[in-house]
Amino acid sequence: MSRQILCRDNFRFKQNGVSMFKFSREFADISFDQMLICSHPDLIDTEPDRLCRLRTAFTDQGFSGRATDEAVICDYLVSLGRSYSVANTHRSMLSQTLELLNCNVCLNSKRISRVIKGLFNENPPMPRYVETWDVSKVLIYLKNLPCIETLSLRDLSLKLVCLIALTTAQRCQTLAALDVDSMSWSGDTCTFYVKALLKTSKPGKSSTVVKLYRYEKDVTLDVLTVLKQYLSVTRKRRKSRKLFISYKTFDEVSPSTISRWVKEVLSAAGIDPIFKAHSTRGAASSQAFRAGVPLRDILKTANWASARTFATFYQRDVSDGSVFANSVLQTAA
């Protein structure tokens, strides 16, 4: 069966749709290029610098797979920077990898554990956001845009991607994977069946389903109306069956492009630039929670497995510190 080289330096090959590293159990002759790492297929493309650093640590420093090589592991974890979460994630990856290679290094040894604890004490992990932005600001901006029939393809693309992001609380990766061939219309509902491999994809889990619903109270914010206009404008020009295409080349766009589009809308709406495109998940779901939407429906829509994930990483309030300060100072009036 033919094997297709996917990236430079022969890091991995693809066989039957599964990406993997070359593998050998002869550790004395093994190099980093020959390791089998059971991870997401996009790992090589998204983190080449860290992987090259790992290869350097394992080859240049003479890693042999014996228990005495704990110092090499510690040096590598420290070289990643002062982030506890990054070092702990790489320790988990190494634990799985070295187990496949029958190595004797214990990643939970006292020495390695103390290095990880030291990184935690030096730079404790903090949430990216302690509060979220006001969804109404973005909706008002989208509502005040000109009629969709007169919008340029660029503005129409940005409006649609932001409406879908807010009404579904999906990742940019999921939005980029939406396909017009996997789109189904039923009354006032449009359903997308995502067949691509996503961050949350795993064996035994059903594919992601994204549903869009009609909003009759305000046609300017009706995602289905904007979607139909977008499909009509791009029908004869599109070079890809993906829903979102470039307004310049008319070919499919990557998740990073979707992210950039969302950021442009947030910036135009006056949202603080510290918020990334991914913050739409937290902002939309937090707004739905404050509006009284059942937690079960929020988890299902955003594709979260547990309420703990939502409460820990996404549920945030729209804070206005001036309300407290003004209420205190008004007592002198």
NUKOL-267347 format. One record per residue (C-alpha): residue number from 1; x, y, z. Coordinates in steps of 0.5 Angstrom, whole numbers. Example, Ala and Ser with C-alpha at 12.3 -4.5 7.8 and 13.67 -1.06 7.14 Angstrom:
residues 2
NODE, n, x, y, z
NODE, 1, 25, -9, 16
NODE, 2, 27, -2, 14
END
This chain:
residues 333
NODE, n, x, y, z
NODE, 1, 0, 0, 0
NODE, 2, 3, 7, -2
NODE, 3, 5, 12, 4
NODE, 4, 5, 19, 3
NODE, 5, 10, 24, 6
NODE, 6, 6, 29, 9
NODE, 7, 11, 34, 12
NODE, 8, 18, 35, 12
NODE, 9, 24, 31, 15
NODE, 10, 20, 25, 14
NODE, 11, 17, 26, 21
NODE, 12, 11, 22, 19
NODE, 13, 7, 18, 14
NODE, 14, 0, 17, 12
NODE, 15, -3, 10, 11
NODE, 16, -11, 9, 11
NODE, 17, -12, 16, 14
NODE, 18, -8, 15, 20
NODE, 19, -2, 19, 21
NODE, 20, 4, 16, 25
NODE, 21, 11, 17, 27
NODE, 22, 16, 11, 24
NODE, 23, 17, 6, 30
NODE, 24, 23, 2, 32
NODE, 25, 24, -2, 39
NODE, 26, 31, -2, 38
NODE, 27, 32, 4, 43
NODE, 28, 40, 4, 42
NODE, 29, 39, 6, 35
NODE, 30, 33, 10, 35
NODE, 31, 32, 17, 33
NODE, 32, 26, 22, 35
NODE, 33, 24, 21, 28
NODE, 34, 23, 14, 29
NODE, 35, 18, 15, 35
NODE, 36, 11, 13, 35
NODE, 37, 7, 18, 38
NODE, 38, -1, 17, 38
NODE, 39, -3, 24, 38
NODE, 40, -7, 28, 34
NODE, 41, -5, 29, 26
NODE, 42, -4, 36, 27
NODE, 43, 1, 36, 32
NODE, 44, 7, 36, 27
NODE, 45, 4, 42, 24
NODE, 46, 2, 46, 30
NODE, 47, 8, 45, 34
NODE, 48, 14, 44, 30
NODE, 49, 19, 48, 34
NODE, 50, 17, 44, 41
NODE, 51, 18, 37, 37
NODE, 52, 25, 39, 34
NODE, 53, 27, 41, 41
NODE, 54, 25, 35, 44
NODE, 55, 29, 31, 38
NODE, 56, 35, 35, 40
NODE, 57, 34, 33, 47
NODE, 58, 34, 26, 46
NODE, 59, 39, 25, 41
NODE, 60, 44, 31, 42
NODE, 61, 44, 29, 50
NODE, 62, 45, 22, 49
NODE, 63, 38, 19, 51
NODE, 64, 39, 12, 52
NODE, 65, 32, 10, 56
NODE, 66, 35, 8, 62
NODE, 67, 33, 11, 69
NODE, 68, 39, 15, 70
NODE, 69, 37, 19, 64
NODE, 70, 32, 23, 69
NODE, 71, 37, 29, 68
NODE, 72, 36, 29, 61
NODE, 73, 28, 29, 62
NODE, 74, 28, 35, 67
NODE, 75, 33, 39, 62
NODE, 76, 28, 38, 57
NODE, 77, 22, 40, 61
NODE, 78, 25, 46, 64
NODE, 79, 28, 48, 57
NODE, 80, 20, 49, 55
NODE, 81, 20, 55, 59
NODE, 82, 17, 57, 65
NODE, 83, 10, 55, 64
NODE, 84, 7, 49, 69
NODE, 85, 2, 47, 64
NODE, 86, 6, 46, 58
NODE, 87, 11, 42, 62
NODE, 88, 6, 38, 65
NODE, 89, 3, 36, 58
NODE, 90, 10, 34, 55
NODE, 91, 11, 30, 61
NODE, 92, 4, 26, 60
NODE, 93, 6, 26, 52
NODE, 94, 13, 23, 54
NODE, 95, 10, 18, 59
NODE, 96, 6, 15, 53
NODE, 97, 12, 15, 48
NODE, 98, 17, 12, 53
NODE, 99, 12, 7, 55
NODE, 100, 12, 4, 48
NODE, 101, 19, 4, 47
NODE, 102, 20, 0, 54
NODE, 103, 24, 5, 57
NODE, 104, 25, 5, 65
NODE, 105, 25, 12, 66
NODE, 106, 19, 14, 71
NODE, 107, 16, 20, 69
NODE, 108, 13, 21, 76
NODE, 109, 20, 20, 80
NODE, 110, 21, 25, 86
NODE, 111, 26, 29, 81
NODE, 112, 22, 30, 76
NODE, 113, 16, 31, 80
NODE, 114, 20, 37, 84
NODE, 115, 22, 40, 77
NODE, 116, 14, 40, 75
NODE, 117, 12, 43, 82
NODE, 118, 18, 48, 82
NODE, 119, 15, 51, 75
NODE, 120, 8, 51, 78
NODE, 121, 11, 55, 84
NODE, 122, 15, 60, 80
NODE, 123, 9, 61, 75
NODE, 124, 2, 58, 77
NODE, 125, -3, 57, 72
NODE, 126, -8, 62, 71
NODE, 127, -14, 62, 67
NODE, 128, -14, 66, 60
NODE, 129, -20, 71, 62
NODE, 130, -23, 72, 69
NODE, 131, -29, 76, 65
NODE, 132, -32, 76, 59
NODE, 133, -34, 81, 54
NODE, 134, -41, 84, 52
NODE, 135, -45, 80, 47
NODE, 136, -49, 85, 45
NODE, 137, -44, 90, 43
NODE, 138, -42, 85, 37
NODE, 139, -50, 84, 36
NODE, 140, -51, 91, 35
NODE, 141, -45, 92, 31
NODE, 142, -47, 86, 26
NODE, 143, -55, 89, 26
NODE, 144, -52, 96, 24
NODE, 145, -49, 93, 18
NODE, 146, -52, 95, 11
NODE, 147, -57, 90, 8
NODE, 148, -54, 84, 6
NODE, 149, -56, 84, -1
NODE, 150, -51, 90, -1
NODE, 151, -45, 87, 3
NODE, 152, -39, 86, 0
NODE, 153, -37, 78, 0
NODE, 154, -32, 80, 5
NODE, 155, -37, 83, 10
NODE, 156, -42, 78, 9
NODE, 157, -37, 72, 10
NODE, 158, -35, 76, 17
NODE, 159, -42, 77, 19
NODE, 160, -44, 70, 18
NODE, 161, -38, 67, 21
NODE, 162, -39, 71, 27
NODE, 163, -47, 69, 28
NODE, 164, -45, 62, 27
NODE, 165, -40, 62, 32
NODE, 166, -44, 66, 37
NODE, 167, -51, 62, 36
NODE, 168, -47, 55, 36
NODE, 169, -41, 56, 41
NODE, 170, -37, 52, 36
NODE, 171, -29, 52, 35
NODE, 172, -26, 56, 29
NODE, 173, -24, 49, 27
NODE, 174, -31, 46, 27
NODE, 175, -33, 52, 23
NODE, 176, -28, 51, 18
NODE, 177, -30, 44, 17
NODE, 178, -37, 45, 15
NODE, 179, -39, 43, 9
NODE, 180, -45, 44, 4
NODE, 181, -45, 37, 2
NODE, 182, -47, 35, 9
NODE, 183, -52, 41, 10
NODE, 184, -59, 39, 11
NODE, 185, -65, 44, 11
NODE, 186, -71, 42, 15
NODE, 187, -76, 48, 16
NODE, 188, -73, 53, 20
NODE, 189, -67, 49, 22
NODE, 190, -61, 48, 18
NODE, 191, -56, 42, 20
NODE, 192, -49, 41, 19
NODE, 193, -46, 34, 20
NODE, 194, -39, 35, 21
NODE, 195, -35, 29, 18
NODE, 196, -28, 32, 19
NODE, 197, -23, 30, 25
NODE, 198, -24, 35, 30
NODE, 199, -20, 36, 37
NODE, 200, -26, 33, 41
NODE, 201, -26, 27, 36
NODE, 202, -25, 20, 39
NODE, 203, -27, 13, 38
NODE, 204, -34, 11, 40
NODE, 205, -36, 18, 40
NODE, 206, -41, 20, 35
NODE, 207, -39, 26, 30
NODE, 208, -41, 33, 31
NODE, 209, -47, 36, 29
NODE, 210, -48, 44, 28
NODE, 211, -55, 46, 28
NODE, 212, -57, 53, 26
NODE, 213, -64, 56, 27
NODE, 214, -69, 62, 25
NODE, 215, -69, 68, 29
NODE, 216, -76, 71, 27
NODE, 217, -75, 77, 32
NODE, 218, -70, 81, 28
NODE, 219, -68, 79, 20
NODE, 220, -62, 83, 21
NODE, 221, -59, 78, 26
NODE, 222, -62, 71, 23
NODE, 223, -57, 67, 21
NODE, 224, -61, 63, 16
NODE, 225, -62, 69, 12
NODE, 226, -55, 71, 12
NODE, 227, -53, 64, 10
NODE, 228, -58, 63, 4
NODE, 229, -55, 70, 2
NODE, 230, -48, 67, 3
NODE, 231, -49, 61, -1
NODE, 232, -53, 65, -7
NODE, 233, -47, 70, -8
NODE, 234, -41, 64, -7
NODE, 235, -45, 59, -11
NODE, 236, -42, 60, -18
NODE, 237, -35, 62, -16
NODE, 238, -33, 57, -10
NODE, 239, -28, 52, -11
NODE, 240, -29, 48, -5
NODE, 241, -35, 45, -2
NODE, 242, -33, 47, 5
NODE, 243, -38, 52, 7
NODE, 244, -33, 58, 8
NODE, 245, -29, 60, 2
NODE, 246, -24, 66, 1
NODE, 247, -27, 72, -1
NODE, 248, -20, 73, -5
NODE, 249, -19, 66, -8
NODE, 250, -26, 63, -7
NODE, 251, -22, 56, -4
NODE, 252, -23, 53, 3
NODE, 253, -20, 57, 9
NODE, 254, -16, 54, 15
NODE, 255, -19, 55, 22
NODE, 256, -13, 61, 23
NODE, 257, -17, 65, 17
NODE, 258, -24, 64, 21
NODE, 259, -20, 66, 27
NODE, 260, -18, 72, 24
NODE, 261, -25, 74, 21
NODE, 262, -28, 73, 28
NODE, 263, -22, 78, 31
NODE, 264, -24, 83, 26
NODE, 265, -31, 83, 28
NODE, 266, -29, 84, 35
NODE, 267, -24, 89, 34
NODE, 268, -29, 93, 30
NODE, 269, -35, 92, 35
NODE, 270, -30, 95, 40
NODE, 271, -28, 89, 44
NODE, 272, -22, 89, 48
NODE, 273, -16, 86, 44
NODE, 274, -14, 81, 49
NODE, 275, -20, 77, 47
NODE, 276, -18, 72, 42
NODE, 277, -23, 69, 37
NODE, 278, -24, 63, 42
NODE, 279, -27, 67, 47
NODE, 280, -34, 67, 43
NODE, 281, -35, 60, 46
NODE, 282, -35, 63, 53
NODE, 283, -38, 69, 52
NODE, 284, -44, 66, 48
NODE, 285, -45, 60, 53
NODE, 286, -44, 65, 59
NODE, 287, -50, 70, 56
NODE, 288, -54, 64, 55
NODE, 289, -53, 61, 62
NODE, 290, -55, 68, 65
NODE, 291, -61, 68, 60
NODE, 292, -64, 62, 64
NODE, 293, -62, 57, 58
NODE, 294, -62, 50, 62
NODE, 295, -55, 48, 63
NODE, 296, -56, 41, 59
NODE, 297, -58, 45, 53
NODE, 298, -51, 49, 53
NODE, 299, -47, 43, 54
NODE, 300, -50, 40, 48
NODE, 301, -50, 46, 44
NODE, 302, -42, 47, 45
NODE, 303, -41, 40, 45
NODE, 304, -38, 40, 52
NODE, 305, -38, 33, 56
NODE, 306, -39, 36, 63
NODE, 307, -41, 42, 67
NODE, 308, -34, 42, 70
NODE, 309, -31, 44, 63
NODE, 310, -36, 50, 62
NODE, 311, -36, 52, 70
NODE, 312, -28, 52, 70
NODE, 313, -26, 55, 63
NODE, 314, -32, 58, 60
NODE, 315, -37, 61, 65
NODE, 316, -35, 68, 66
NODE, 317, -39, 75, 68
NODE, 318, -39, 81, 64
NODE, 319, -36, 85, 70
NODE, 320, -36, 93, 71
NODE, 321, -32, 95, 76
NODE, 322, -35, 102, 76
NODE, 323, -41, 100, 79
NODE, 324, -39, 98, 85
NODE, 325, -34, 104, 86
NODE, 326, -40, 109, 84
NODE, 327, -44, 106, 89
NODE, 328, -39, 107, 95
NODE, 329, -38, 114, 93
NODE, 330, -45, 116, 92
NODE, 331, -46, 115, 99
NODE, 332, -43, 122, 100
NODE, 333, -48, 126, 96
END
